[in-house]
Amino acid sequence: MNKKIFSAIIAGIMTFSVIPTAVSAESLSEIKGDVNSDGEFNVSDLVLVQKWLLNDSIKLENWKMGDFCEDGVLDSFDLCLMRNELIGKKTEIQGRKIEVSNIEELFVAARNAQPGDTILAAPGTYDYTTYQGAQKIDTSAEGTKEAPIILTAADPENPPVITGTTAENGYVLQITGDYWIVENLIITTSQKGIVLDNSNHTIIRNCDIGNTGSEAVALRDGSSYCLVQNCNIHDSGLITPGYGEGVYIGSSYTVTGFDYKCDNNTVDGCTFKNIAAEHVDVKEFTTGTEIFNCTFYGDGMSGQNFAGSFIDIAGNGCYVHDNIGYRNNNPQIVAAFEIHDQADGWGYHNRFENNTLYMDREYGEIDTSRRMYVVDGWFSDFTVKNNLVDYGNGLEKALPEYYNSDYVTFED
């Protein structure tokens, strides 16, 4: 570092160790890098810092926002970090728009995607089994928080159909990278629809996902902070009904090879129809799942593999709220929500609030040992508030006896 820059640094430290009196603390920007307090970090901030380092007569409105090293000093090291941040920011914001119209182009685009890319799939049918005998469309490409990778319809009013040829084998889409947005697609006719493995902060929204041999959506192998939103999920479990969940979060303790910890995932505003197993199954070793604004239709639930409720929970800290469930006279549904004791220390601290449940039959009529509870979790310490239930005689506030546990906290 030359003496001039060093002198400028020392002068800067002395001059700007406090907020300039001409600018109030409230008016200063809190955006990292925004040294001129114009509400944006851009090239003008970089140029201003560079000039300030070379000329102590230059004034900075908000020098602290340029302290990228966070050492209380504004110097050439911060300038380098600012430059790197801007280069990365420019690359991410620009991204690429990649138009695809056939399965080969879709494979290439998905596997070679970069942060900020938007893959636009034209209307039509994309059968992944026709591409070199593929068993799935798979990608390990990674987006970033600022620049996710987006796979979407070029025309949301005419979404592409991404499909296999049979519900017996394959996945339509498997993502193993972080920060994807998958939206406005029809996903159909495969053993599984969309599978996220070790994919964090990924969003699946506004998709139609169905006609699967087993589950429609699986968030597994360490996938956390993911969102399934406003999707139409239907006709799952066509080959193996007992494993035909709508959304499956985590993995069973009986299955090896997966990271069981799939935390803070959200299912929001989805509709479930003709789901052979539970609509949402939250496995042991998962924490912080939130399920809300969903609509569950009980038609089609098979009862196989103990599937007997809209939602089955074996994880901790789940928040289930503002959902509507219609049993639709399906005798296989023997509770609205169930909590299972699959592993020591799991199946606890869950919350059920503002759910509306139409159970069709009088409480206890079908199976007096199960009684069609609102929440069946005999061992668990769950919390309930403002749930409504209709046992064939109109909606009523769910009474304490409609919850099967001695450890319930009532906040109604």
Sequence and secondary structure as in RCSB ss.txt:
>XXXX:A:sequence
MNKKIFSAIIAGIMTFSVIPTAVSAESLSEIKGDVNSDGEFNVSDLVLVQKWLLNDSIKLENWKMGDFCEDGVLD
SFDLCLMRNELIGKKTEIQGRKIEVSNIEELFVAARNAQPGDTILAAPGTYDYTTYQGAQKIDTSAEGTKEAPII
LTAADPENPPVITGTTAENGYVLQITGDYWIVENLIITTSQKGIVLDNSNHTIIRNCDIGNTGSEAVALRDGSSY
CLVQNCNIHDSGLITPGYGEGVYIGSSYTVTGFDYKCDNNTVDGCTFKNIAAEHVDVKEFTTGTEIFNCTFYGDG
MSGQNFAGSFIDIAGNGCYVHDNIGYRNNNPQIVAAFEIHDQADGWGYHNRFENNTLYMDREYGEIDTSRRMYVV
DGWFSDFTVKNNLVDYGNGLEKALPEYYNSDYVTFED
>XXXX:A:secstr
  HHHHHHHHHHHHHTSS  TTS GGGS  STT TT SS  SHHHHHHHHHHHH TT   S GGGG TT SS   
HHHHHHHHHHHHHHHHHHH  EEEE SHHHHHHHHHT  TT EEEE SSEEEGGGSTT SEEEE     SSS EE
EEESSTTS  EEE S SSS EEEEE SSSEEEES EEEEESEEEEEES  S EEES EEEEESS SEEEETT  S
 EEES EEEEE SS GGG  SEEES  TT  SS     S EEES EEEEESS SEEE TT B  EEES EEE TT
   GGG  SSEEE SBS EEES EEE TT TT  EEEEE   STT S S EEES EEE  S TTSS TTTTTEEE
E TT   EEES EEESSS EEE  GGGEE SS EE  
